[in-house]
Amino acid sequence: MEREGKASWSDDRLVADCRKGDQPAWVALVDKYKNLIFSIPVKLGLHDDAADIFQSVCLDLLTDLPRLREPRALPKWLMQTCYHKCLQVRRKTEKNVPLTKEFGEVPSESSSLSTLPDGMLVQLEKEQMVRNAISELPPRCEQMVRMLFFEMPPRPYEEIAKELGIATGSIGFIRGRCLGKLKQQLENMGF
């Protein structure tokens, strides 16, 4: 699937195509939200269970997407569903360890429908907004931002320049322009 295709579509359009059984739309939808889904168990210390939780959330997405009333609510639905899966895993393995110590809120033991702590919800929404903004950048900017800021260990400028087909000395200038575009994109999104 080309970058300018379904990956840049709105959730409304992706959800509509997924409901029609469009396989590339499903791939684009999962690709768009995979980092969001994985980030929740990781933030909650469930590293070993993250892949299983991811699969479980994706299965729920496949099953429940036809009943989703508002496609724009999909990110929050994914966050809430993933959080519930994390609660279930934690209850099975460590019954007395609170999931959300870092956010200052502890979910109610009596409710399996606990909602995400507000601090975590805000953080996850901001992180997804940044991921969405990066994916809206021109391809070279998106690639450069990902290479410079998301790869561990960081790659040398020479390697990045070679892969992007640019002079090493131009990375700083291009990075500045790309970050300016990213900033504008985030401001347009209300960040």
Secondary structure, DSSP 8 states (H G I E B T S, - for coil): --TTTGGGS-HHHHHHHHHTT-HHHHHHHHHHHHHHHHHHHHHTT-GGGHHHHHHHHHHHHHHHGGG-S-GGGHHHHHHHHHHHHHHHHHHHH-TTS-TTGGGT----TT-TT----HHHHHHHHHHHHHHHHHHTS-HHHHHHHHHHHT-SS---HHHHHHHHTS-GGGHHHHHHHHHHHHHHHHHHTT-
